[in-house]
Amino acid sequence: MKPGRDYIGVGVGAVVFNDAGQVFLAQRGEDSGNERGTWEFPGGRVEFGETLRDAVAREFLEEYGMVIEVGQLLGLDDHILPEEGQHWVAPTYLARHISGEPAILEAGKCVAIGWFDFDALPQPLSIITQLNVQAYQEKNPLRAT
């Protein structure tokens, strides 16, 4: 049985800011479980017995070699992908880059990474990332474009 396909999965993500105020995004590759080719605020599956914050910190370290400080919850969304037969519950946190030069450590799952100004994000964005952008702009209206 697979989470997100055979039962609702939990996938946590983070909007990670650097000291320059830019956000980190990754482009999903051919080995990704869904939404291939889209850009996203990264994260991953929550493992049994793991807290949401621990899961997102682990995923950033495993996939990009980054240490992040996980802050407040930005939002909680349903990430339903009928065309891919998937349903995830997706909490997203705000976070800060602490250390580690970002690198792609899981080739195939990710094909590109980068730091971007919030008002100049690459396209296309994943569905959940679109919802994250909207939630962030609603909570930070001075940053809305």
FIRO-447245 format. One record per residue (C-alpha): residue number from 1; x, y, z. Coordinates in pm, 1 decimal, padded with zeros to 6 digits, always signed. Example, Ala and Ser with C-alpha at 12.3 -4.5 7.8 and 13.67 -1.06 7.14 Angstrom:
2
[1; [+01230.0; -00450.0; +00780.0]],
[2; [+01367.0; -00106.0; +00714.0]],
This chain:
145
[1; [+00000.0; +00000.0; +00000.0]],
[2; [+00130.7; +00342.3; -00096.6]],
[3; [+00052.9; +00669.9; +00079.3]],
[4; [-00116.5; +00925.8; -00140.5]],
[5; [-00240.9; +00652.2; -00375.1]],
[6; [-00398.6; +00374.5; -00166.5]],
[7; [-00479.2; +00602.4; +00126.1]],
[8; [-00441.8; +00973.1; +00200.0]],
[9; [-00075.2; +01059.8; +00244.4]],
[10; [+00087.1; +01338.2; +00444.3]],
[11; [+00349.9; +01539.3; +00261.9]],
[12; [+00506.6; +01837.4; +00435.6]],
[13; [+00688.2; +02128.0; +00271.3]],
[14; [+00856.6; +02456.4; +00352.7]],
[15; [+00895.3; +02801.4; +00205.0]],
[16; [+01262.4; +02855.2; +00289.9]],
[17; [+01406.8; +03206.7; +00290.2]],
[18; [+01774.7; +03296.9; +00268.0]],
[19; [+01937.2; +03606.0; +00422.0]],
[20; [+01867.4; +03803.8; +00103.8]],
[21; [+01492.5; +03736.0; +00135.8]],
[22; [+01481.1; +03496.7; -00159.6]],
[23; [+01295.7; +03164.9; -00153.2]],
[24; [+01427.6; +02821.5; -00248.7]],
[25; [+01250.2; +02621.9; -00519.6]],
[26; [+01316.9; +02291.6; -00691.7]],
[27; [+01195.4; +02163.4; -01027.3]],
[28; [+01045.8; +01814.7; -01013.4]],
[29; [+01214.8; +01555.8; -01235.7]],
[30; [+01107.3; +01240.3; -01419.4]],
[31; [+01144.5; +01021.2; -01109.4]],
[32; [+00908.4; +01242.2; -00906.5]],
[33; [+00587.2; +01088.7; -00781.4]],
[34; [+00371.0; +01355.2; -00944.7]],
[35; [+00358.3; +01696.4; -01117.0]],
[36; [+00680.2; +01636.4; -01311.2]],
[37; [+00840.4; +01949.3; -01454.2]],
[38; [+00677.6; +02189.4; -01210.7]],
[39; [+00861.7; +02407.9; -00960.8]],
[40; [+00783.7; +02368.7; -00592.8]],
[41; [+00864.5; +02468.6; -00239.7]],
[42; [+01022.6; +02132.1; -00154.6]],
[43; [+00937.9; +01880.8; +00113.7]],
[44; [+00839.8; +01520.1; +00127.9]],
[45; [+00654.0; +01236.6; +00289.9]],
[46; [+00612.7; +01221.4; +00666.9]],
[47; [+00733.2; +00890.3; +00808.7]],
[48; [+00547.9; +00702.4; +01082.3]],
[49; [+00634.3; +00844.3; +01426.5]],
[50; [+00798.0; +01156.4; +01280.9]],
[51; [+00680.5; +01509.7; +01357.0]],
[52; [+00592.9; +01738.7; +01068.6]],
[53; [+00878.5; +01977.1; +01151.9]],
[54; [+01130.8; +01694.4; +01180.2]],
[55; [+01012.1; +01550.3; +00848.5]],
[56; [+01058.1; +01871.0; +00652.0]],
[57; [+01400.0; +01937.8; +00808.4]],
[58; [+01506.6; +01580.3; +00724.3]],
[59; [+01385.8; +01609.4; +00365.0]],
[60; [+01582.2; +01932.1; +00304.5]],
[61; [+01897.4; +01774.9; +00447.0]],
[62; [+01857.9; +01448.9; +00250.7]],
[63; [+01756.2; +01602.0; -00081.4]],
[64; [+01953.7; +01930.3; -00087.8]],
[65; [+02217.0; +01917.2; +00187.9]],
[66; [+02052.8; +02213.3; +00360.3]],
[67; [+01997.2; +02273.2; +00729.4]],
[68; [+01682.8; +02478.2; +00785.3]],
[69; [+01512.5; +02627.3; +01087.7]],
[70; [+01143.0; +02545.8; +01066.1]],
[71; [+00916.8; +02825.1; +01186.9]],
[72; [+00543.7; +02881.7; +01186.2]],
[73; [+00285.6; +02692.4; +00986.5]],
[74; [+00191.7; +02880.6; +00669.2]],
[75; [-00103.9; +02666.7; +00575.0]],
[76; [-00265.0; +02327.8; +00545.6]],
[77; [-00411.2; +02221.0; +00213.6]],
[78; [-00560.2; +01923.2; +00034.5]],
[79; [-00330.6; +01831.1; -00252.8]],
[80; [-00563.7; +01628.2; -00471.0]],
[81; [-00441.0; +01514.3; -00810.9]],
[82; [-00729.0; +01322.1; -00975.5]],
[83; [-00542.1; +01274.5; -01305.6]],
[84; [-00258.2; +01107.1; -01114.6]],
[85; [-00484.9; +00919.9; -00871.6]],
[86; [-00334.4; +01087.2; -00565.6]],
[87; [-00454.6; +01263.0; -00250.4]],
[88; [-00219.9; +01422.8; +00001.3]],
[89; [-00270.7; +01642.5; +00305.1]],
[90; [-00003.1; +01908.0; +00276.4]],
[91; [+00106.2; +02128.8; +00566.7]],
[92; [+00359.1; +02395.4; +00465.0]],
[93; [+00588.4; +02582.4; +00702.6]],
[94; [+00786.8; +02902.2; +00678.2]],
[95; [+01156.0; +02833.6; +00733.2]],
[96; [+01499.7; +02990.2; +00724.4]],
[97; [+01816.7; +02859.2; +00559.2]],
[98; [+02079.4; +02800.8; +00828.6]],
[99; [+02365.6; +02625.2; +00648.3]],
[100; [+02466.3; +02401.4; +00361.6]],
[101; [+02520.4; +02497.7; +00000.0]],
[102; [+02208.6; +02368.0; -00177.8]],
[103; [+02278.4; +02082.6; -00419.1]],
[104; [+02066.2; +01821.9; -00595.1]],
[105; [+02133.8; +01503.3; -00396.8]],
[106; [+01853.9; +01291.3; -00547.6]],
[107; [+01905.3; +01322.2; -00922.4]],
[108; [+01598.7; +01223.1; -01119.5]],
[109; [+01356.9; +01345.5; -00855.8]],
[110; [+01484.2; +01699.9; -00905.6]],
[111; [+01636.5; +01856.9; -01217.5]],
[112; [+01697.7; +02217.6; -01110.7]],
[113; [+01712.8; +02429.4; -00794.4]],
[114; [+01757.0; +02793.9; -00713.7]],
[115; [+01692.1; +03096.8; -00499.4]],
[116; [+01429.7; +03334.3; -00639.5]],
[117; [+01273.1; +03666.0; -00551.7]],
[118; [+00917.5; +03603.9; -00435.5]],
[119; [+00778.4; +03823.4; -00713.3]],
[120; [+00981.4; +03643.7; -00984.4]],
[121; [+00917.4; +03272.1; -00931.9]],
[122; [+00987.3; +03026.0; -01215.1]],
[123; [+00692.9; +02866.4; -01394.1]],
[124; [+00500.2; +02643.5; -01396.7]],
[125; [+00442.4; +02606.5; -01022.9]],
[126; [+00302.0; +02288.9; -00867.4]],
[127; [-00055.7; +02305.6; -00744.2]],
[128; [+00044.3; +02310.0; -00377.2]],
[129; [+00308.9; +02577.4; -00441.7]],
[130; [+00044.9; +02796.4; -00607.3]],
[131; [-00166.9; +02761.1; -00292.4]],
[132; [+00139.1; +02839.1; -00075.7]],
[133; [+00210.6; +03157.6; -00273.3]],
[134; [-00149.7; +03268.2; -00233.8]],
[135; [-00147.1; +03198.1; +00142.5]],
[136; [+00181.7; +03383.7; +00188.3]],
[137; [+00055.7; +03686.9; -00004.4]],
[138; [-00267.3; +03692.2; +00198.4]],
[139; [-00069.6; +03690.7; +00525.7]],
[140; [+00190.0; +03939.7; +00398.3]],
[141; [-00006.7; +04188.2; +00184.5]],
[142; [+00283.6; +04432.9; +00152.2]],
[143; [+00481.3; +04161.3; -00029.7]],
[144; [+00194.5; +04075.1; -00266.4]],
[145; [+00256.6; +04158.0; -00629.9]],
